[in-house]
Amino acid sequence: MAFYSFLFFFLSLLVNTLSVSSTVNDPRTFIVHVQRDAKPSVFPTHQHWYESALSSLSADTYELEGGGGGVNRIIHTYSNVFHGFSVKLSTLDAKKLEEFNGVLGVIPEQVRHVQTTRSPEFLGLISSDSAGLLKESDYGSDLVIGVIDTGIWPERKSFDDRDLSPVPAKWKGECVAGRDFPATSCNRKLIGARYFSSGYEATNGKMNESTEFRSPRDSDGHGTHTASIAAGRYVFPASTLGYARGVAAGMAPKARLAAYKVCWASGCYDADILAAFDAAVADGVHVISLSVGGVVVPYNLDAIAIAAFAANDAGIFVSASAGNGGPGGLTVTNVAPWVTNVGAGTIDRDFPADVKLGNGKIIPGVSIYGGPALAPRRLYPLIYAGSEGSDGYSSSLCLEGSLNPKYVQGKIVLCDRGVNSRAAKGEVVKKAGGIGMIIANGVFDGEGLVADCHVLPATAIGASAGDEIRKYISAASKSKSPPTATILFRGTRLNVRPAPVVASFSARGPNPETPEILKPDIIAPGLNILAAWPDGVGPSGLPSDERKTEFNILSGTSMACPHVSGLGALLKAAHPGWSPAAIRSALMTTAYTVDNRGQIMMDESTGNSSTAMDFGAGHVHPQKAMDPGLIYDLTSYDYVDFLCNSNYTTKNIRVVTRKYSDCSRAKRAGHVGNLNYPSLSAVFQQYGKHKLSTHFIRTVTNVGDPNSVYNVIVKPPRGMVVTVEPEKLAFRRVGQKLNFLVRVHAEAIKLSPGSSVVKSGSIVWSDGKHEVRSPIVVTMQEPL
């Protein structure tokens, strides 16, 4: 696993270097972290100190925040998540700056990207009775969720402030005016809005204001969508192009929102993300929702991990998307243990749009198409794009300009998924005169299907179905009956079984940086989610799409993350004294792993059972999370010990935590896996050993009934022995903490060099009322 961590780190540095600079003298953005108490007394402010340090580096001029694009230009200064600044430097000057007294670290900037209703009802938050999490927390009315994303469209009904009490007195944020966004855009629901573009413009030059708003206003749609998932008001009727009709509502309908716009046309830049975290902490948010991700690097080089640590230290619950790199392993991002990491599952609703072939065969697919339908009972000529273009590869993917109208006109076109967006393929087919489109998954995509708002009659099918249609086209083309097909749009289907299913795109473990910490933590609804959408952006997201809709249906771990952000706000409202770790623990230990058929959740990409590497602790269960019985709590100093046991240097630990560390105590406490985490993950390197063993020390805090006795139920990974001491925990009061020890014994298995196998089980503490479940994951590796 150390090899994987090194590989990810090396590749990320290579990508960053190649994408921004060709020589060591080409400027790029760096994040500079300084000791708060290291400022020489001769300088009245940290800003003066920073300016002096930069002016001494070289003859190049530097400019202050908001200035032009010169080298050594200060982009942002930071004072809450850490002390320091972002600046555009040559690599040589960055190396020099790292040697300055008081400088803790100089971190290369990453460019990150967004990772793009019925879900409240599916989660049990809407019911006929008045009890439950929503009532218990008064819908989170005094809690503020900060959404770091592409901005917001404030006029949407999801952000109406009807019947809301005045803005909480402790709120320190503001509504920053900008283009088409007056300060009056905020209200008692959207109580804060800011935008950060200096990092974006430092790399890309001045933004194109004909296509982007220099303000918190959303010109993409992603931020409006995620904000309304977290805390949208009840809106009826709600639908997209006639699909998913019903009531739209966020997880915490009365929670307040603060929008921090950091994502622009070419991505989300670390310098701006850090500035947003810095502002959010100062403003007084209670939850930060971040549906943005990048490559995995060591925590001391990860700006999001550093900012999230400071937010966690301030008592702010931070949830982040796991990434859309699935179904492959080692794809999970945002893996710091102080961040709650959220993968994506399906809900019990889908949008079937089946392909009917000329041979009578029905192929299942999905789509959200609301335009003129294909003629009923008519079959249309069917072609495979890869057989009809001058460049087989480009035409198979239906890339721009790859299709010959002579072959496409009036036909349904089969396109392969990949490279350009699924909706863009439809636009290419439509321009070439195609009457409809079928998008087939590639082998790596598997059988996972995502419904899109297409610009022509179109549907998405799985990889095996794509193979079947290609074979049909090939065979029929050689017969007297040429290939034909039509698409049957069947609208919205409810009560789908099985559900939930782990979405094919949802990123998977193991954790590339720390395999002893299981990631993702949990999954939440992330496939085909209905939420608010801005004007000026068509539902397909294509520039040519002029359709307007108040709601849109999107998929991604970007959609799963704000579900957990909203739930975090509800739990914080119901339990004001809970730490971010306590909230995560409640969500994880009450999560479930079986679907609505009573079987282990399925992996959408394969149709087989999923594992803890896919879903972490399981799928969130909000009602049970309100009363988890026991929690696994953590403090910032526990995370310092974790970094010590991960062999981070004292200096690098300080970069992450802003704290001095004495690692001698941590080393005595054991190993990385002894972080008091709600899941347990062990990695055994066999090295010719026959018997392997490890242990975990855990502490649970009673948040249930005062006098309660919990007995342990152990389900060991297959072929292993797991013991727990003691087997019974007797609590006398609420808040009492008790420890237990878990030992795992395994025997080596035959593996080829460089290969590994993962086995999982669980331990459950039960008092007859609560079941506190922790997954145990054991990875057996045979080194190269």
N, C-alpha and C positions, 0 to 999 in steps of 0.2 A: 504493500500500500504506500510505503514511502516513495517507491518508484513512481506511482501514479501522481502523487502530490508534486513531485519534482517535474514530471512531464507536463502537468497542467500549468505549473509556474513558468516553465521554460517556454511553452507554446504561447502563453499570454504575453510574456515579455517580447517574444518574437513578433507576434501579431501587432502589439502596440508600437514596437520599434519600426516595423516595416510600413505600417499604415500612416505614420506621422512623419518620420524622418528618414532620410537616406544617408546622412552623415552625422557624426557626433556634434557638428556645429549647427545643424538644423534645429530651430526652436520648437519646443512642444510644451505642454502644460504639466507642471509638477505641483503637488500638494506639499507644503513645507510645514512640519510640525515642530513647534518650539516649546521649551520649558516655560511655563507661566512665570516662574520666579527668577528667570535668568536675565531679564532685561536690565542692562546697565543703568545705574541711576542717572547718568548724564542725559538719557532720553526721557522726555516727559510722558510719552505714550509708546505702546507697542508698535503703533503705526510708524512712528519716527525711527524706531529701531530697525524695523523691516526695511524701510527706505534706505537707511544708511548701509545696511548689509548688502543690499542689492547694488547700490551705487559703487560699492568697492569691488564688485566682481569683475567688471570690464568697462571699456570705454563706451559701450552701448548705452543709450539713454533708456531710462525706465519711466513709466507713466503710472499714475495712480489709478485706483479703481474707477471704471467708467471711461477711461481714456481710449487712445487709439490702439493699434495692434503691434506696437514695438516690442522688441526683445526686452526681457526683465520688467515686463508690465505686470503690476499687481492686479489680479482679476477680482478676487474676493479676500476679505479678511474674516477670521473666525475667532469667536471668543467663548462659545458655549459648549459645543461638542468637543472642541480642543482649542488650544491657542496656536494660531499660525495663519497662513495665507496661501493662496494659489497664485502661481506666477508662470509666465511663459519664459522658458530659459533654454539655452543650448545645453546639451548633455554634459559638456565640459564644465559649464558654470554650475550645473546641478551638483556635480561631483564636488566642486569646490565648496559650495554652500553647505554640503553635508558635513564638512569638516569644521564649520564655524562653531564656536562655543555657544551652547544653549540650543543648538538644533538637534532634535531627537531623530528626525527622519525626513527624507525627501522622497516622495512617493510618485511614481509615474501615473498620470491620469488614465483611467479607463473610459471608453465610450460604451455606454450601456444602452439597452433597448427595451421597450415595453414588451410584455409577454402575454400578447393577446391570444312578472316572473312568478316561476312556480317554486323557486328554491325555498322561500320562507315556509311555505306549506309543507314541502317535502321534508324540511328540517324540523317540523313540528312547532314552529313559532306562531302559526295562525291556526286557532282552533276555536270551538264554540264555547269552551269554558274560559273563565276569566283568570284562572291561575296560571302559573308558569313563569318562564324567564322574562317575558315582556312586561308582565304586570309587576313582578318582583322588582324590576329595575326602573319602573316608570319609563320604559323605552329609552333609558339612557339620557334623559333630558338635560342633565348638567355636565355630560361628558362631551369632550371635543375630539373628533377624529381628524387628524391631519393626513391628507391624501397627497403624496408626492408623485406627480404624474404629468399629464399634458395640459393641465388647466381644467376649466369648468365652463359650462354654458348655464349661467345663473337663472335664466328665465324659465327653465324647465319646471313643470309642476312638482317634480320629485324634490325640488329645493324650495318649495313654498313654506312660508313661516306661519301659516295660520295656526292659531291656538297655542303657539309656543310662548313660553314665559320670556322675560327679558334676557338679554345676553348675560351669561354668568359674570358676576362681579370680578372674579379673579382673572378673566381673560385679558391678555395684554397685546393681542394681535391687532392687525389693521387690515383695511381693504385698500390695497394699493391701486390707484387709478392708472389707466393706460388706454391704448387705442380700443375704442368701442367698449370700454369697460369703466364707466364712471364709478366713483366711490359708493354711489347709491346702489350699485349692483348687489352689494351684500345686504343681508337682512338678519332676522333672528335665527334663521336656519344656517345659511352660509355666512358665518360670522367673521371670516378672514379669508383674504386672497392675496397672494404675492406671486411674483414671477422672477426668475433668475435666468438670464441669458448671456451674461458676460463670458462664462466658460465656453459656451457654444460659439459665440462670436469671436473669441480669441483664436479658435482653431479654423473657423469657416469664413471669417469676415462678417460684415454687416448683414443681418438677416434680410430676406426678401419680404418686405412688408405688404406686398400685393398678395402673398399666399399665407403669411403668418401674422398673428396678432402680437404686437409688442405690449402685452398685457396678460393678465391671468385668463383671458378668454381662450377657449379650447377650439383649435382649428383642425384637430385630429379625430376626436370623439372618444378616445381611450379613457381619458381622465374623467369625463362626464359619466361614462359608463361605470367605471370602478367606484366613483364617489356615490352614485345612486345605489349600487349594490350594498355598500357599507351602511348607508344611512338615508336612503331615499324615503320620502313620505309615501303614504298610501295614495295610489293614483288608479282611478277606474274611469273609463275602460282603458286598457293598455294592450298594444299588440304591435307586431311588425309585419307590414304588408298582409294583414289579415291572419297571421300566425300567432299562436300563443296568447289568444284573447283571454283577458281576465284582469285581476288586480295586480299591479306592480307595487312592490314594497321592498325597502332595504332591510338589512338585519336589525338595525337600531333606528327606527323611523323618527324618533324624536331627538336623537343625538345631534349635536351641532357639527358643522363641517368647516374645515379650513383647507383651502386649496393652495398648493405650492407647485407652481408650474416650472418644471425643469427639463421637460422633453420637447425637442424641436424637430425640424425636418430631418436632420441627420443623426439624431439620437439624443441621449441623456448624458451629460458630461459630469464627471465626478466633482469638478469645481463647483458646479451649480447645485448638484445633489447635496454636497456638504453644506452649502449656504442655506439650502432649504431646511436641512436638519437643524442647523444652528438657529435659524429663525423659529422653527417649530418648538424647540426646547424653550427658548426665551418667551414665546407667545403663551405657552401653558397648555399645549395639547396633552391628552391622556393616552392616545393611541396614535401610532404612525403606520400608515398602510402604504406599502411600496411594491407595486407590481412592475418591477424593473429588475433586470439581471444582466450579468456579464460573465466573464471567465472567472474561475476559482483561482485565487492566489493566497499565499500566506496572510494571516489576519493582519499583520503589521503593514502589509502592502495593499490592503483592501479598504478603500475609503468608506464604503458602506458599513463594513464590520466595525470600523473605528467610530463612525458617527452613531451607529446603532448601540454600541457599548455605552456611550455617553448618555444616550436617550434612556436606555435601560437603567443606568445608574441614577437617573433623575426620576425613576418610577414609571417611565412610559413604556407601554406594551408595543413592541415592534413586530409586525407580521410582514412577511415578504413572500413573493411567488417563488416556487421551486424551479421554474424554468420549463420551457416547452421542448426540451431536447430528447424526450422519450421517443420510442420505448427502450432505447439502449441504456445500459448501465453506466454508472459514473457520470451521469449528465446533470445531476442536481447542482443548483447554484444557491447563493445566499446561505451558506452552510454554518455560519458562526453559531455557537450554542446559545448565545443570548438573543438570537433572532428566531421567532417562530416561523418555521418553513412550511409552506402549504402547497401540496400537490392537488391535482384535479380529478374529480370523479364525475360521473353522469348523474342526472336526475331521472325520475320516472316519466319523462316526456320526450318525445322525439317528433321528427317531421319527415315521415316516409315519402319518398319519391322514387318509385320503382321503375326499372327498365323492362319493357316487354320486347323481346326479340321476335324476329320473323318466324322462328321455329316454335314459338309459343312459350318459350322459357321466360320466367319472371325472375329478374335479378334485383335484390333489395338495395336501395340507396336512400340518401337523405338530401333535402334541399329546402331552401326558403325562397321560393320564386313566386312573386305576386303579380306578374304581368299576364298578357294574353296567353292562354294555354295552347298546346298543340291540338290540332283538330281531333275530336274524339273518333275512335275506331279507325284511325288512319295510321298506317305504318310509313315511316320515312326512310329514304336511303341512308345507310349507315356506313361510315368509313373510319379507319384508324389513321389519325393524323401522321403517325410515323411512317406510313406507307405512301403518303401523297406529296411530301415536300421535297425540295431540292436537297436539303440537309436533313437527313432522317432524325438526327438527335434533336435539333431545334424544333422541327415540325412535330415530333412526338410529344414535346412539352408545350406545344402551342405558344411559342415565344413570339414576340412582336415581329411582324413581317415575315414569318416563316411559312404561312399557309397560302397556297395558290387558290384564288377564288374560283378558277375553272373547275377544280376538283371538289370544292367545299360547298358551292352554291346550292342552297335548298336541302342540305343534308344534316344529319346528326353526326357530330364529330366526337370520336373517342380520343381524349388527351391524357397524357401521363402527368401525374402530380409531380411538382418540383420546380425549383429555380424561381419562377414568377408566381404571383399569388393566384389562388384558385379563381377568384373573381376576374383577375386580369386575363386569364386564359379564355374566359367567356367573352370578354370584350374583343379579343383577337379573332375568335371564331365568328362573332357577330359581324365584325368589320369585313371579313372574307366572304360573308353571305351565308354562313351556316344558320340552320334553323333551330339547332339545339346542341347541347354538349353533355358528354359523360366524362367525368374525371375519375381516373383509376389510380388507386394508391400504388406506390412502388412496394417492393418486397420489404424495405425497412419500415415503411408506414404500417404494414400489416393490415388488419381489418378495421382499424379505428376510423370512424367517419365523423366529419364535421360539416354541419349544414351552413351554407352561405347564402347571402342575398344576391342572387345572380342577376345579370342584366339581360339574360335570355333564358329560355327553358333549359334547365341544366340540373344534373344530380351528381352526387359523389358515391362511388362504390369502392369496395375493398380490393385488395391485391389479387386474391384468388378469383374474384368475379371479373376483374380486368383481364386476367389470363383467359377466362372462359369466353369472354366477348371477343377477344382477339382471335381465338381459335375458331369461333363461329364465323367471324368476318372472313378469315382465310379460307375456310371450307366452303362457305356460301359463294364466295367470289369465283370459285372454280366450278360451281354448279349452275343449273339453269334458273335457280332462284337466288338473285343477288341479295346481299345482307340488308335487312331492314330492321327498324326499331321505333319505339315511341317511349315517352316518359309519362308515367302516371303519377300525378301529384295528389297525395292523399290527405293533405292538411296537417292538423295537429293531432297527435295520438297521446293519450294519457294512460297512467297506470301501467307503464311499460315494465316488463320483467325480462331479465334481471335488472335490478337497480339497487344501490349504485354499482357502477363498474368503473375500474380505474381507467381513465382516459388514455388512449394510445400515446398522445403527445406529452403526457405528464412526465416530468423528469424523474429519474430513478436513482437510488443509491447504487453502490456504497458512496459514502461521503469522501470525495477526493482528497480533502485536506486532513480530516480527522476521522478515519474509518471507525474509531471507537465510539463516535457519537452518531447514532442513527439519524439519517435525513432521507426523505422528508420527515417532518414530525407527524403530520396528519394530512388527510385530503379533505376537500370540501367541494361543493358543486362548481364545476368549471366548464361544462360542455353545453353549448346552446343556451346561454343565459340571457334573459330579457332584461334590459336596463335602459336608462335614459340616453338620448343621443342628440347631438347639436344640429342646428340648422347649418346649411352651407356645406355639409358633408353627406353625400349619398350613403344609403345603407350598405353598399358594396365597398365603400371607401375609395372608389375610383374617381379621379378628377372629372371624368366625363359623365358621371352618374349624377343627374340633377334631381333625382327623386328626394322628397323630404319625408322624414318620419320622426316622431317624437321619441320613439323607442327603437332599439336595435337588438339583434340577437348575435352575441359573440361567444367565442370559445377561447380558453387558454387558462394557464395557472394565474394569469392576470385577473381572471374573474373569480377564481377560487380564493385568492388572497383577501380581497375585501369582505368576503363572507366571514372570514375569521377575524378580521379587523372589527367588524360590527359586533360580532359575538364577544370579542374581547372587551368592547365598550359596555355591553350589557352586563357581563360578569363583573367588571370593575364597578359599575353602578350598584349592582346587588351586593358586592363585597368590597367596599371602599378600602379596606385595609390590606387587600391582597396585592402581592408583588407581581410584576410581569411573569416571573417564573411560576408563581402559584396559579395564575390564569392559564398559562400554557399547560401546566400539570393537570389542571381540572379538565381541559379540553382533550388531552392525550389519554388519561387513564379511564375516561368514560367513553372513548371512541369505540366504535363497533367494527367488526371485520367480516360480518355476514351480510348478504344481500336480502332482498325481499322474498327470496325463495328459501331462505334459511341456510344457504350455502356460502362458503368462503367467496368473497368478492372476486369477480372475474377480471382478467386482464383483457381489455378491449382489443389489444393488438394481436393476441394469439387465440383468444377464446378459452384459455386455460385459467386455472386458479392463480390469483395474484399472491404476492408475498409481502413481508414487511419492508423489503427493499423498494417496493412499489408504493405502498400506502403508509409506511411508518407505523404509528400506533393504531391507525384505522381511520374511519370516516367520522367527522365530528357529530356529536349528539348533544345539542344545546341544552335540552331539558335536564339531562343527567349531569352535565357539566356544572349546573348551578349548585348541585349538592353532591360533590364527589366523595365525601367521607374523609379521605386522606389526601394530602398534597405533598409533592416533592418540591421543597422550596430551595431557593438559591440566593446568595448575595453576590455583590460585585467581587468580594474577596475570594469567593469560591471560584469564580472565573479566573482570577489571578493565579490561584493554585493550579487550575486546569492548564493555563498557559505555561506555568513552570514545568508541569509534568509532560507538556508537549515539547519541552526543550527549547522554548523561546528564550532569548537572552534577556537580561534585566532591562536593557535599553529598549528592545523591541516590545517587551511587555508594557513598558511605560508609554510607548507610542500608541498602543491599543487602549490602555486603561487610564493613563495619566496618573498612575499610582506607582510609588516605589514598591519593589517586591523583594521579599526575603524568601527565596525558594527552598531553604533548608526544611522548613515546616511542611511545605507541600510535598517534597520528596519523601519525607517520612510517612506521609499519609497514604502513599501508594502510587497509583498509576493514573493515566488519563481517564480510564473507564470509571474511576471512583468519583467523578463529578456527579453530584446528586441529581441525576437526570431521570426522567420518568421511564425511559427505555434503557435497555442494557445491550451493549454490543461488544463482542470479543473477537479478536483476530489472532488466530494461531498460525505461526510460521512453523511448519513441521520440521525442517532441517534434519530429517532422519530420526527424530524422536518418535517413540512409540506411544507414550502417555503424555497428555497435555492437560494443563489445568490453569484456572485463574479464579479470581474472586472479585466481588463487587460489594462495597459498603454503601448502604443507603439509609437515609433518615426520612421518616414520614411524620407529618404534622397533622394532628386530629382537627378537622374543621367540621366534623359531623356531630354526633351525640356525645354528651359529656362522659357517660359511663358506657364504653363500648369495647367489645372484644373482637378482634379480627383474626381469622384463621387463614393460613396460606394454602392455596391450591397451585401445585406445580405441574406444568405441562412441558417437560423438557424437549429440546430439539431431538429429533430421532437419532437413536444410537448414542446418546449422551446421558450423563447423570448430573442432575441439578439438585442441590440441597439448599435449604434455607434455615438459618438459625437466628432467633428462635422461630418456631412454627406458629406461635401465637403472640399477638400484641394486645395487651390490655391497657386501655386508656381510662384515666380517671377524670380528665377535664378537657375542655376545648382548648386548643393551642398547645397541648402537650406534644413533645417530640419523642419518638422512640427509634432506635436503630435496629437494623437487621443485616445479616451477612448472607450473601449468595455465593455458593461455590459451584463452578462448572468443571466437570471432568469429561475429557474426550479421548478417544483412541485415534491415532493417525490412520488415515485412509489412503488408498493408492491413488495418486494423482500424477499426471504428467508434469514436467518442470514448467513453471510459470502459470499453471492453472489453479483454480480455486473452486470451492463449493460452499454454498451458503445454506445453513439450516436454521430454522427458527422455532421458538416455543413461546411460553409465557409464564409469568407468575401472577396470581390474582389474590389479593387480600379481600376477604369477605366477612362482613358482620351480620349477614342475613338481609341487610337492607341495601348496603352499598357493595359494589364490586369494583375494586381498584386494580386495573389491569396494566401490566407492563410487558411489552414484548421482549424476548431474549433472542438475539441474533448472533450466531456463531459462524465465522468465516474461517474455513480451513484452507491454507495456502501452501503450495509446494514452490519454494523459491526457484528461480532460474539457475 
